[in-house]
């Protein structure tokens, strides 16, 4: 396992949406890059290896925790159904 992947696994829960349980892989990649390159304050592109690794780590985490695509729709739908009529 690479250093990048180890960092992402150790810090993944900082990038999990509390409502849906989904991982923000972009945020995870950016966090990891900033951790290892704090001096890089430029607008340069982050290397693809960070985004590719974040996507793999995020997918594995979501499978492990049982998150499925489309869950936010049911979460939001459930919330909207609890709002009293006429409030919208």
Secondary structure as UniProt FT lines:
FT   HELIX           3..11
FT   HELIX           12..15
FT   TURN            18..20
FT   HELIX           25..36
FT   TURN            38..39
FT   HELIX           48..65
FT   TURN            69..70
FT   HELIX           71..80
FT   TURN            81..82
FT   TURN            85..86
//
